[in-house]
Amino acid sequence: MPNAAWKDAERQVAKRLGGRRNPFSVQGGVDVLHPLWAVEVKLTARPPAYLLHGLQEAERHAVGFGQVPLLVVHPKGSPHDLDVVCVRLKDWQDLHGSI
C-alpha cells in the first residue's frame, strides 16, 4: 500500500504548504511536518454537507475587495474558544503562501 490515496493527499497538502509528509504519522504524529502548523489531513469521499454549504455561502457573500470566505463552526453549548475555523486551502495559500 505504498501509494495509498490518503498518503498522496498528505503529500500534496505538505507540498502546497511548504512542509513535508510525516511517514510516521500513523504512530501518533502529525500528518505534515511544518515549522508553524500541526497539520492533519483527512481524506473523505463525502465532506460534511454543512461544511461545503457554509463555505459556499461565505463565497457568495465575499464581495468586498480582498474578502476571504471563512466558515466558523460553533459546537452548541461550548465556549467560542473551541470554535473551528474553516477556509479553503487556496485561500489560505493566497494569504500565507507556503511558509
HUWOLIN-V349664 format. One line per field, one symbol per residue. phi: phi as a letter, one per 40 degrees, with the letter a starting at -180 (. if undefined). psi: psi as a letter, one per 40 degrees, with the letter a starting at -180 (. if undefined). burial: + if it has 16 or more other ideal C-beta (glycine too) atoms within 10 Angstrom, else -. A space follows every 10 residues. Layout:
phi = ???
psi = ???
burial = ???
This chain:
phi = .cbddccccc cccdcccgba cccbccchcc cbcacbbcbb bbcacbcddc cccccccccc ccbccgcbcb bbbbcdgccc ccdbbbacdc cdcccbgbc
psi = fdfidddddd ddddddefai hheedeeeii dhhiddighh hhhidgihdd dddddddddd egeihehhhh hhhhhheiie eeihhhiidd dddddeah.
burial = ------+-++ +-++--+++- ++--+----+ ++++----+- +--------- ---++--++- --------+- +--------- ------+--- +--------
